[in-house]
Amino acid sequence: MKLVLFDIDGTLVTKPGSELRFFHYLRTRRVLGVQNYLAAGLFTLLCLPRYGHHVLRKNKAWLSGLKKAEIASHAEQFVCEELARHLISDSVRRLRSHRHAGDCVVLLSGTPQFIADPLARYLGAEFAVAARCADDGNRFLARPPVRHPLGRSKTDAAKQIAERCGLPLSQATAYGDSWSDSLLFEEVLQSIAIRPDRRLRQLAQRKGWEIVTS
């Protein structure tokens, strides 16, 4: 048995990402109000100096004031009704092959946890570690995520997953699509770039990592 880590957006799910798709899913169902759009805009304005080009990834303020239980319910439906139609078939095939081989498959992503959890159940993954949005116990807050697996923090999360599963990260397999996954790729035995962006593709070619373009 080995640890297998799958990114979600661009790796298991076609772009645009799962969070953006969920945003539009809620918008069309009129779950979002004016206050959600205003909170998201204000977050971008105030936090741009802090987060730079990552500010949109950090911006979970569009959830501000929404009930956690309600969003979780919508996310469960969204994964089954919408997101499942945008899965990358080859990646899903690889995930299921790992499961059949007895590997410990975990989803590791910067998408919100309430999306990653039902997707993990849908795909038969062991569990998911994703972005944990700030809340007061009942409703979401217009603050940066409490946990956001991205870049170095994604590698740190992978180490915690490996410890939790009792499996060495150095012998793991990781799937990802973007340059931000490169730090994690350096820590594992097998790195697989799925439809990689230009920088990850160039690095993968130099490192001899597998590149999947289909």
Buried (B, 14 or more C-beta within 10 A) or exposed (E): EBBBBBBBBBBBBBEEBBBEBBBEBBEEEEBBEEEBEBBBEBBBEEBBEEBEEBBBBBBBBBBBBBEBEEBBEBBBEBBBEBBBEEBBEEBBEBBBEBBEEEBBBBBBBBBBBBBBBBBBBBBEBBBBBBBBBBBEEEBBBBBBBEBBBBBEBBBBBBEEBBEBBEBEBEEBBBBBBBBBBBBBBEBBEBBBBBBBBEEBBEBBEEEEBEBBEE
